Amino acid sequence: MIKYFLGGMLVLGAGCAGPDGMGAPTPAPTPGGIMTGGGDPGGDVTPSPDDTVTANAATGGTWTRLASVPVPAAGFPMLLTDGTVIISEVSTNRWWRLTPSNLGSYVNGTWSQIAAMPSGYAPLYFGSGVLPDGRVMIEGGEYISNKAVWTTQGAVYNPATNTWASVAPPAGWSSIGDASAVVLANGTYMQSDCCSTRSALLNPTTMTWTATGTGKQGSSNDEESWTLLQDGTLLTVDCNNTVNLLASEIYTPSTGRWTLGPNTANKTCDINSDGSGSHENGPAILRYDGTVIAIGGTGHNDIYTTSTKTWRAAPDSPAAGGVLLDSADGPTVLLPNGNVLIAMSPGIFKTGTRMIEWDGTSFTQVAAPPNAPANSSFHQNFLLLPTGQVLLTDFSSDVEIYTPTVATPVSAAIPAITSVPSLLSRGGSFTLSGQRLNGLSEAVAYGDDAHGATNYPIVRITTTTTTPNQVFYARTFNHSTRAIGPSVTGSTSFTVPAAVPVGAARIQLVANGIPSAAVNVTIQ
């Protein structure tokens, strides 16, 4: 069943028309946003007491509200390869861009509106991904203009020209909706259909599709969260397999097939053997130690160890009011310090979000942004920024940034530059080679409804001849690989911004919010 938010009330409607007639898509927000944010608009790089909430000093962080946000209902955010952020305006075809300040601050960044999506395409909850050439794919949509349709529409955004182009769906598909999507290690975009077991691979040159994903279990891909592993395979927990409620599956790109994986330790999907339940599940994210923390829609959670290919039980989520917290659709992000930040709420689609950090052993509640008490987990979206901070949107005009108290990155995840020209000309394009240029994880996950992975190289240039030093991000493109892992090597092209001052500068490779050691260069 769909639960629409209309005037603050839940109204039941029809579910995803999959082969078994089941499915439980995420509720749609009220058009125009859930609420307006509270708190004092902050503007400092270091949050002040007036615009933050103090978190657990050991593991938590602080929240800072961005001032003068022009987006009335900020939806899904994506990080472009030039370091800017684009954010959808909920249930419209409008998108907005946040550009960091010349000191590298997103809190003090500037807003602008980018080109609108094709007429009639105003999606909410959709497949997405940043392609190796820097373009942005948006596919499907559970809602169009806030009406549940499970559309097959799609569009691709070219940041270099600030234009959108429509993308035709795979041949014969009648739905895509809010289905899972991923950019594979070889750079290929893979899209599933929410309401069947079909998947397809996109050729970025011809913008045509090839079927893949044979052997898929269950009745559909609905509500499944896909996780890219370091061996290039995909891991998912099957939320539509009524024969085995603990089933997991592995997709192998070289064969194009799904195969059954080991059973999970807990039932994390909200599904019963008769097909009842919401089918909802939470996000699953790969950590730096090679484990995947899979957050359940049931309050139960699991850990997958990639080295042994086995599942074990994680602790249950914390309880609130006697109810286990869950993430029935909701965001998670891998912080540079190795902890995982998760939005959880007490019961399927219930409000009262808590922000939780997982350190590999236990869950700890940390500070929450102002709107959290009135939001459910699915209202939130996280995006990991090149600064190591986390940007949060919640369908309102309150856009927040989370700054972890512990900022030291995990050493094994630090990228390294192995080759870059020492002389760089403004407006020119060059090649940078490096190690771990995509990080060790996709770093951002939500579930099936949103895909904000940041496993691609970001190039940061900091001037040393200006006072204060200025920060610029160079647009990267033509990444040689999108693989993740400690031994991954590769290269990316980058274009030096024309506004970078002439003279001495430092260049860094940033992967999932973690910068490399700086290399001295000269801008000419």
N, C-alpha and C positions, 0 to 999 in steps of 0.2 A: 504494500500500500504506500502511496505517496502521502506525505503530510505537508500541506501547504500552510504557510504562515500568512494569514489574512486578518489584519486588525488585531494581531496578538493571539488569535485562536488557531487551533489545529483543526484542519478540515480534511477528512479522508477522501482519497481519490483512487483511481486505478493504478496498478503497478506496471512494471516493465513487462511487455508482452513477449516474454521469452518462450522457448519451447514448452516449458511446463506451466506457463502462465504466472510464474512467480517473479520475484524481484522486489527490492525495496529501495528505490532511489532516494537520495537525500532530499530533505525538505527544501523548498525554495524560499528565499527571504522575501519579505515584503518589498516591493519596488521602492526605490528611494532610500533603502537602508533600514537596518534594524533599529538603530538609535543614534543619537549623537554622543560623542565621547565626552568624558568628564576630565577633570584635572586641568592644571595650568599649562598652556602651551609652552613647551620648552624649546630652547634653541642652543643649548650649550653642548659642545662635544663631550665634556664631562658633566653628567646630569647633576642638577642642583636639587636640594631637598624639596623645592616647590613642584617639580615636574616628574618626580620618580617615586617609586615605592621601594623601600628597603627590603632586600631579599635575604634569604639564609646566607650568612656571610661565608659559610664554608663552601657551598656549591652553587649558590644562586647568582642572580644578577639584578640589574635595575632596568626599569622601563622609562623611556623618554618619549613624550608625545611630540610629533612633528607639528610645527605651527603653519597656519595658512594653507592647509590642504584644500585644493579646489575641487577634489573629487567628492561628490555628495554621498556616494556609496562605493567605497573602494573594495574591489573584489580580488581576483587572482593576480599575484605579482610574478614577474619573470625577470631574471637577470640577463641583460644583453651582453654580448662579448666586448662592448666598449665601456663596461662598468656602470651604465645607466640601468634603471629599473623601469619596466613598463607595467602598468596596472590596469586591469579591466574595470570599467564602470559597470556595476552589476546590472544584468538584464538589458543592456544597451549595446550598440555597436561601437561605443566610444572607448578609447584607451588613452592613458596619460603616462607621461614620462617624468621620472625623478632623476635629476642630474646632480651628482655630488658637487659640493662647493670646490673652489680652487685650492682649498686646504684639505680636501678629501673627506669632508663631513657630509654624510647623508642626512643628518639631523638638520643641517643648515643648507641643504640642497635646494634647487629650484625646480619648479613644476612647469610643464608645458603639455599641450595636447598634441598627440600624434594623429596621423590619418585615421579615419573611421574605417571599420571593416565593411565589406560589401553590403549593399542595401539589403535589408531583410534578414541579415545574419547577426543576431544579438544573443549569443549563447551564454549559458550558465552551466557549469560542470561539464568539462570536455577533456579530450585528449590533447596533449601539447608536448612540445619539445623544441630545444634549440639545436638546429642542424649544424654540422661542421663548417658550413660556409657562412654561418652567422644569422641565417634566416630563422624565423620562428614559425613553427607549425601549430595551428589550432584546428582540431578535428572533432566534429560532432557537437553534441550539446544535449544535455538532458532536457533543458528548457530553452525556448526561444522567446524572447520578450516576456519571460516569466510564465510561459505556457508549456506544459510537459508534452514534448513531441519526439524525443529521442532521435534528433535529426541526423542525417548523413551529410549535412553541409560541412564545408571546411574552407580554410583560407590560410595563406602563407604571407607573412610580413617580411619585407625587405628593409632593414634599417638604413641601408646605404641610400635608398631612394625614397624612404618614408611612404611606401605603397603596399597595399594589400592586393592579393590576387586570389580568386576563388580556386578551390581544389576539388575536383570530382572525387566521389567516393569509390572504393573498390567495386568492380563490376558485380551486379546482382545483390548488393547489400541494401537492405531496407531500413537499417538502423545502425547507429554508432553510439549516440547518447553520451553517457558519462563513462565510457569504457576506458580501461587501462591503456597506457601508451608508454613507450620507452625509446630512447636512442641507444642502440646496441653498441658494443665495444668497437665494431667496425664502422660506426658512424651512420648506420642505417636506421631510419625511423620505423618503428613497428607499432601498429595500431590494432586494437581488438574491437570487436562488436559487443556491446553490452549484453545483447539479447540473444546471442547464439554462441557457439564455440569457435567462430571464425576469427582469424587474424590475417593481416597483410603487411607486406614490406613496401616502403615507398622508394622509388627511384627519384632522387632529388633533381636529376637533369631533365627527365621527361615528365616528372610529376605523375607517374603511373604506378600502379600497384601490382604486386605479385602475392598470391596466396601463400600462407605459411601456417604453421601451428597444428599440423595433423596430430591425432592421438589425444586431443584434449578431453579430459574427463568431465563429469557432471553435465549439466544441461545448458550452461552458458558461462560467459566470463563475468557476469554481473557481480559487482561489489568486490572484486579481487584486487589485491595490492601486489604489484610486481616489483621485485627487487633485483637489480643487476649485481651479480657477484663478480669477484675478481678473476674467475676463470672464464668469464664471458657469458655464462648461462644466466637464466632468469629463474628466480624462486617465487612461488606463490602458494598460498593456502587456498584450497578450493572451497568456495562458499556456496556451491550449488550441487554438491555431491551428496545426495540423500542416502546412498548406499554406505558411504564411509564418511562420517562427520569429522574425521581427523586427517583427511587426505591432504597431502601437499603434492605439488607437481614441479617439474624442472623442464624448462625449454632450452634446447641445445641448438644454437644458430647453425652449426655446420650440417645438421640433419634436418632442421626445420620442424622438429617434432617435440611434442610434450610427452614426458614419461612420468609415471608415478614416482614420487619421492617417498621418504619415510613418513610414517604417521607422526602428527604433532603430539605433544604430551597432553595438551589441554584442548578443549573445544573453544576456539577463539572466535569463530564465526557464529553469529546469532541465527542458527538454522537448526531445525529438528528433522528427524527421519521422515516425517510426513510432508516435509517441504515448508512447514509453517515457520514463522519467525521473520525478522526483518532482513536476514541474510547479510547484515552489516558486519564489517570488520574494520579494524584499525590499520594504521600504517606499519610498515616493517622497514627497518633501516639497518644497513651494514655498518658496524663500528670498526674502529681501527684495529681492534684485536682479532678480527676475523669472525666475530659473532654477529648474528642478526637478531635484534630485539623486535619481536612481532607483538604489537599491542592489539588486544582483542576488543571486540564489540560486546563481550560478555563479562568483562572485568577480570578475565583470566588471560595470561600472557605466556609466551613461549620464547625460547632461545634456540636458534639454529647455529650450530658450529660448523663452519665451512670446511675445516680440515678433516673432520670425521664424518661429515654429511649426516649428522644426527640432531634430533630435537630433544630438548629437555625443558622441564617446567621452569618458568620464571616466577618470581613472587606475584601474587595477585596484586591488582592495582589497589592503592589506598582507598579507604571507604569514606564517604561523606553522608552524614545522616543515616548511617546504617546500610547504605547502598554502595556497592563497589563502583568506583569510577571506571568508565570505559571510553573508548574512542570509536564511536559508531560513525565512521568518517571523521577525520580530524588530522591535524598536521603534526609532524615531528621533524626535528632538524638535528644533525650531528654537529655539535659545537667543536671548535678547534681544540678545546681542552680534553676532548674524548667523551664528555657527557652528552646525553641525548635529551633535548627539551621536547616535551610532549604536552599537548592540550587534551585534557580529559574532563568528562562531565558525568554526573550520577544517573545512569540509565539512558536507554536509547532515545536520542534527540531531546533529552531533558536539559534544562539550563542550570547554570551554576558551575562554570568552567573553573578548573584548577590547573595551574601550570606545574608540571612535574618534571624533575630531572632524574634520569637513570644513569648510574655510574658504573654499570656492569654487575653490580651486586644488589643494590636496593633502589627504591624509589624515594625521592625527597620532594616535598612540596616547596615551591619557591614562590616569589612574588608574582602576582598576576596583574595584567593591565586593568584600567578602570572599568571597561565594559564586561569583563569576564563574568561577574555574577549573573548578568542577564543573558549571557550567550551559552549556546551548546558547543560541543567540541567542533562540530562541522562549520560553525560560523567563522572560525579562524583559518588563516593561511599564513604560513611561515616562508620566509626567503632568506637564505644565508648570503650576506653581503661580503664583498672583498675585504672589508675591515674586520671580519670575524664577528660582527654583530648580526642580529636577526631582525628583519623587518616583519611586522605583523599587520595584516588587514583583517577587518571583521564585518564587512558589508556596511560600514558607516564611514563618516569622514574622519574618524579617529585612527590615524596611522601611527603605530608605535614602533620603537626600536629597542630591542633587548640587548644590553651590554653585559656579558658574563663577568662575574667578579674575578674568576680565575681565567686569565687571558693567555697563559703560556700554552702553546700548542703541543700536541703530541709529537715528539721528535721524529718518529718514524714516518710521519705524514708530511714533513716539510719538503716542498719541491726544490729542485735545483736547476739553475741555468747552466747548460754545458757549452752553449755557443750562441753568441749574439754579436753583431757588428759593433765596433767601438765608436764609429761615426754614424750618426743618424740624422737624416735631413727632414725638416718639417714637411709634412704631407707625403713623405715617401713611405713605401712598403718594404718590409724586411722580413727575414726569417729568424726565429728564435728556436733553438733546440733545448730540450730539458729532460729531466727525470721526474716522474710522478706529476707530470704536467696536468693531469686530470684528477689528482687526488687518489684516495683509497676507497672512496664511496661516492654514491650519487649525492649524499649529504642531506637531501631534502626529500621528504615523502609525505603523502597525504592519504592515499588509499586509491580508489579508482577514479575519483572526481577531479583531481588536479595533479599536475606533474611539473614540479619546479626544480628538478635536479640541476645541480651546478657543477657537474664533473666535466668542465672544459676550461682551457687556460685563459686567464686574465692577465694582461700586461699593464703594470703600473710604472709610470715615470714620475720621479720626484726631482724637481730642480734644486740645485745647490748654490746657484748664483743669485737667487732672490731671497729677500728677507720679508716675511717668512718664506720658507720653502713652499713651492706650489706643487700640487698633485694633479696628474693627468692620467687618464686611462686610454690606452691605444686599442682601437678595434682589432680583434683577432678574427681570423677566418682561415679556411682550408686546413683545419686541424688534421694531422696525419692519422690520429687515432682518438677514440673516445674511451679506450680501455682504462680501467682503474687497477691500481695495485702498486706495491712498493718497487717493483723492478721495471715498470713501464717506462719506456723512452719514446720520444716522439718530437714533433715539431709543429709550429704554427706560424702562419704569416701574421704580421701586424702592421698597422698604419699609424705613423706618428701624427698626433693631432697638430694641425697647422698653428695652433695658439701656443704651443710650448715655446718658452723663451730660448733664445740661442745661448749656448754655453754649457757648462758642466751639469751633469744630471746623474741620477742613479736609476737603474731599471730593475724591476723585480717581476718574477713569475708568481702569480697568486693562484692557488688551487683550493677551492672550498674554504675560502677565508683565511688561508694560511700562506704567508709570503715566503719566498725564497730569500737567501742572502742577496744583498744588492750588488749589482755589477756597475762599475763606473762607465759612463758613456759621455759623448759630446754631441750636443744638438747643434746642427749647422743649417 
